[in-house]
Amino acid sequence: MATARRDRPHRVGMVVFDGVKMLDLAGPSEVFAESNRIGANYELSVCAVGGGAVTSSTGMRISADADAAAGDLGFDTLLVMGGDLLPTRPIDAELRDAVRGLADRSRRVCSICTGAFILAATGLLEGRRATTHWQHTALLARAYPAVAVEPDAIFVRDGDLLTSAGVTAGIDLALALLEDDHGEDLARQVAQSLVVFLQRPGGQSQFSPTLQGPRPRTPLLRAVFDAIAADPAGNHSIATLAAQASLSPRHLTRLFRDELGTTPAKYVDAVRFDSAKASLDAGLGVIEAA
């Protein structure tokens, strides 16, 4: 059953700015709002430097509840959203300083997607593990060499500092925060209500261009597909994969050929190559990537 509602609301601050990715804000907000319907008690506040409205990536205006630069503002959980322009130019000094001040006065600090570039600019990620959208992990690693970038992670937890991968990964992060606060049962109810994974299979490498071929039509083959993406370094011999799918090795090989145009071994090699490339792009050495 759902956890009893707390007397004091858990305050969640969400930092936005012109160009903020709408889904970075909307996804986590829906997780917390849905959890309130079944027993949680989150109080959501949208914060922007100056306290005025901002224009999102969709062109829609977002009203702010508070000035992010206010010196007395702090939260139980701070979420810093991402935007397409953040990796392309220096972070605005006012936004950087406001986020640093909010982080110092908040118990738990998180970024969604390219919001990691804002946290990195404040110095909060120095010496810490982090991730961001797969398209920008290499840039984050080069721009901030003191950050241990994990390119394939959906989200990374380093103590009370959490960073997520691109866009919808903010939902995964919010569900993890919800599970921390209220347990797995409530988080599972919210995931079911929103029709999303409580813990999605695979990492970011499954979304990279080299693996964006057609999804298998056969459900058993899709399960094999996801198992390989979830653990590229695992034992994926033809015998092991066939046993996981409850198929004969010959039948599994035929399905791979008919639906993916390749063999199981070649597909596993492609996944591993892509994972290794992502690690190298993020600054890891050859031995670490291997």
Steps between C-alpha positions, in 0.01 A plus 500: 500500500613859445718668759311731735512867409762694692397802707773720354517516119817386326598816313622449142657794319523486120736744331395622155633759253437615145536200270438242773397161363128471570506126564789539747256697715174321417624141545628519860214735593245239395678233705478710817146622428380145436664380822308767694176335387597175675656614823812713449523869585724685255476876463627611158647844433626628165797735538654739248760772538303818561178309571343579163358270232733319258452361151541123467645299211148462359435875505255464789538744788567366849415712803741498792391471862821641644819687420781244475746767614317571827750456780258333742366233263581131555340161438495139607562408137637732233455407132698692238348457154680476167483689173637457148724807520674417829781291343561757225604809698617609847241474774345835587672631813174596674353156440820329612522701822130456576524122461812487716321691776190282476712185508677616815159542666343176373526150641506310170618641166415356157533590134292388205667446162737788412426664835821318597691777317355754744601288801846450348540876449428557871777256597253263668597208276874530555634163614151349469338244270240634257325455168306702244337446159703246299558757226689723744683262739828534309475881506423501873806281564726725291368827638512383863778240532456483879153347447482120471251476214310171459379507137265202502312565825130592506572684825793516740483529877801638687385549857231768510592620151321335206523564126290348225539428132295667230144629522274207603774369729380771737197278560730211594687726741179633656373144555828413670464803729143396574614149588765646734236710676201265509611151402470276198127432527396862459757559225370194316141626524604831349695331221201282420266799499728693265559186286880516528772263623578517872853407391542500124724233339829600345707814501537801271697300242175341382397842363820572308487527120690175430229299679192681373389222265149354509382341823438125473139400436522183710454563877755231595758660272425845646579360846837374370558838333442684831710255703801561277456879517464487880833319549730517196783331689290201609508142376308523173603179330248355257425220748436746786282730291301206362439369853382846615251511214395134541596440137743271325827662386400432138158665544651803676759541223224486239298768684803729518562455129135551399420795729834676553699396195793378707615216725484495882881517524527798265224682683669447838826627349320814373355574845838449667676716242248780554532478878881508477489797263276691740746430783796619293309812391442578867874495568558150636820318407508199269548254786211651700272495195592139425 
